[in-house]
């Protein structure tokens, strides 16, 4: 229902208002709510779309009301009043739905039933609150609910590995957080678009992991049955050799590297020694304690084990048995629900907008419907089907816990192999296997295999006594998982090693000569003559674009490249841009524009094809695989295990793996970052963020204002009076950064390192520039952490450039064809939806909440709207009336201002995700949004001009008709 409600929120009135079903169905006003006047302002076509979506939402809500009503009725068994309350609450929910269906078809006015619906909705919530109170107030019911919660908590604690694995998959697939959590659903939508291989892989991986978790659960349930029904106490001595496996592997890795030259390196010696020493230390202490107990030392250690048996608790044993089975099947249910979440939105779009289906392949609607139905069957039928199989073929589900430990002796070996082999494949050849698996299967396989691996280790040791040191402190088992987490945390106390996440460098030399902004302006004047525009009275003006590309993952890259492709459709648009500032995916888009839309018409090819290629799921898949396996192993052990990535065998963290996938899809990104290269985006400035200090780290083709740089006893800093404002120029030599020979792909990635998908990059610096002996390092993360629009950097550069342009416009002979007046236009390429939704007037809040409400004020001061206001007010570069009058030839078309916002408008559609893959559906939606934006040549009062008006300005430069 949340996915459908997001489509409802995309239906916007002409004056920029929208609403949602959630507002109607939540606790609020007792009369007609503000949603109804908003929807009354819709035109008939949009109201028809709204009615269809609300009808679908209400139909699903009927089923939900029936489900929770039944569950609450059963929960209140044996109590009359709570049962009656549960039935009334469910009945009120159904009544609410009927009233909603009646009211939604009354277009153009506030329906008469709106006030009644408000009363019914509030009564529903009051009855649910009354039910909660009755549960607390009635001892019998309270005891039952509390007892079930305790049983559930104990079962989840016993099967915590399976719970963790299923919960992680559920969070990635089901949590309805717009943006980042839309990545997996959008990658699954590719399955209906002619790429069935990842669907087949997921269809194999999910049941395979579920089977492994089922067998781990049964093997653990055997222990539970013995503990709580047979007075079982582990009677076998500790398995000492198990504690030597990890240290032996670490030592063997270095030995093999030394003997054979196998490229294994230690990226963090502290982490390496922690991981090596902890098990040996625990083993040594335990041996010592055991020896003392044998020789009857004065420390009081006893030689006899004194572990006591658990009190008989058959119910707890049954809970562990049933819980393990149910958790394994839950993974299949989650997989089904993820398909429902992925395809309910596209299915609803097909119903309300026929153009969507026409823009997709011919079999797409059938694929969407089939996968939606398949997901619903999986989600609803997993447990009934399991019950049928359990009664028909019980041995299929593993050993019977009642029959003891001597069953299925090789099952733990099979589970261990099932967990280990895929991890090794993902460790050494991630790019190859993740391309086959796809995003969803890679995530499930990585998470599930770690659960199977550690589960097999736990099962292997569950019949044995813990090490002496753990036994003496009262533990019944070795805390393997806690020790792994502690070792990982301890090794990362110093921030980890630099080598693991140092950005890739290129051995091919690139020019380090960079122009200052004033020199770049002079060069732009010589190359942008196609933008000369006749202003009347013999005067000539020339628009100069300064662009900011908002961050937003591959959605930002795709939108940025589409906008520049549209601009480059005119001769002026190819050269009108002086500079562009990018953040995150916007930086990747600017890199693609520079390489694939060069001003000189060089080696670049189709920009749209390159942008579409990098939006394929391969980069996200390999990043997920790297995060779950190679980076996790390196972070835990300190060892940098080499992996093969597109022909290169060496250490690649998940960021490097993504970069190489980008380079495979767009080969021109595999070239040195050249400060002298210019494309349709002009000089590019790619923004990153330094953790801790919050400074912007700018990889700039322009030389920014000089700063003092790194001193022998200090790091580069961003508050110097003579440096760029709150920024550090990465390529400025006095700053002493070491790894500056970047590729284009790597430069974009430094700006786009959004944890967890891509790690924080280690940017090393040192005072000895020639030898580059690192004195320390920064952690560089996504530029959006500091300022997500990119407009802040534009404002910083414009602050020094404004006087240059002003002086040029005031020179003798200005306003002629050879010396036109320059009119700055600030273009904000915003990829996030909602620009056309009017901001709601904030309502007064309770006095105690005022301090919290006031926190928003600081954030608003650095939002894109605030930057656009500042830039517009500082854009006056005319010192004469003639210049002002001539500038109106450009500014008149733009509504009198110097700012343009190019953004997709709201519509009842699935929003392209904030991530690193785009389905064909998402790409088509961006294409449609661009087409609508080009056609938007009229603006409402208070609305910023868009791409249509900007294109008209650029086309007027040489008499074209805007396309």
Secondary structure, 3 states (H helix, E strand, C coil): CHHHHHHHHCCCCCCCCCCCHHHHHCCCCCCCCHHHHHHHCCCHHHHHHHHHHHHHHHHHHHHHHHHHHHHHHHHCCCCHHHHHHHHHHHHHHHHHHHHHHHHHCCCCCCCCCHHHHHHHHHHHHHHHHHHHHHHHHCHHHHHHHHHHHHHHHHHHHHCHHHHHHHHHHHHHHHCCCCCHHHHHHHHHHHHHHCCCHHHHHHHHHHHHHHHHHHHHHHHHHHHHHHHHHCCCCCCECCCHHHHHHHHHHHHHHHHHHHHHCCCCEECCHHHHHHHHHHHHHHHHHHHHHHHHHHCCCCCCCCCCCCCCCCCCCHHHHHHHHHHHHHHHHHHHHHHHHHHHHHHHHHHHHHHHCHHHHHCCCCCHHHHHHHHHHHHHHHHHHHHHHHHHHHHHCHHHHCCCHHHCCCCCCCHHHHHHHHHHHHHHHHHHCHHHHHHHHHHHHHHHHHHHHHHHHHHHHHHHHCCECCCHHHHHCCCCCCCHHHHHHHHHHHHCCCCCCCHHHECCCCCCCCCCCCEEHHHHHHHHHHHCHHHEEEEECCEEEEEEEEEEECCCHHHHHHHHHHHHHHHCCCCCCCCCEEEEEEECHHHHHHHHHHHHCECCCCCCCCHHHHHHHHCCCHHHHHHHHHHHHHHHHHHHHCEECCEEECCEEECCCHHHHHHHHHHHHCHHHCCECCCCCCECCEEEEEEEEECCCCCEEEEECEECCCCCCCCCCCCCCCCCCCCCCCEEECCCHHHCECCCCCEHHHHHHHHCCCCCCCCCEEEEECCCCCCCCCCEEEEEEEHHHCCCCCHHHHHHHHHHHHHHHHHHHCCCCCCECCECEEEEEEEEEECCCCCCCCCCCCCCCCHHHHHHHHHHHHHHCCCHHHHHHHHHHCCCCCCCHHHHHHHHHHHCCCCCCCEEEEECCCCCCCCCCCCCCCCHHHHHHHHHHHHHHHHCCCCCCCCCECHHHHHHHHHHHHCCCCC
